């Protein structure tokens, strides 16, 4: 699928706006950019007429590609501040990687409607957690050990890859529920995002090679026009979100974002019935 030149400018501007929104919310609320980027791209691709059969795959693959540079920058900053749990990364890393491979393999064989359903259902769970979780709440005073610990890692890797999100959306709530200090949970999640994004992006690129309905600028299921627009905007706007977070109470903003995510998830699920 080729896009007319007159379509490329609005597409690029919309993706720049997507990056600004993702970066600002990441800095403001500590949420990963993918949870914003995927639904925005999904709806944007709908508006510009990208074939429904590739719409969700392309949104997920493009989102994963954008997470690579932002995770590198974030993980380095957190590591310098001592807020990355290296021991947990060593313990979880291989299992998360296996989960990503499994999630990417499943995504390459299922229809876009399945990925849309997975994103919609899990986004509803994330929005509920953001809206109603009390600060300081924890389920246990330590991370589970043995097989349960690795099943958690498989879940984080597999479903993050299928949703096109980094490590923070699932791993921060999980680690927080296990009494991890929030700074350490966020810092470790930034490194987990890199473990998810690199193999996930490669997998979506390879699985989309030869697909005839992709727009210009795509390599497999990753659109590099989107990548080139979203990444700089995300990196430049994240400090703005962090600055705002230190000047106002983010409680109501977190709930507002939960409402946005809820509405977006419901809309995506409703699109499956249309």
Secondary structure by P-SEA (a helix, b strand, c coil): ccccaaaaaaaaaaaaaaaaaaaaaaaaccccaaaaaaaaaaaaaaaaccccccaaaaaaaaaaaaaaaaaaaaaaaaaaacccaaaaaaacaaaaaaaaaaaaaaaacccaaaaaaaaaaaaaaaaaaaacccccccccccccccaaaaaaaaaaaaaaaaacccccccaaaaaaaacccaaaaaaaaaaaaaaacaaaaaaaaaaacccccccccccccccaaaaaccaaaaaaaaaaaaaaaacccaaaaaaaaaaaaaaaaaaaaaaaac
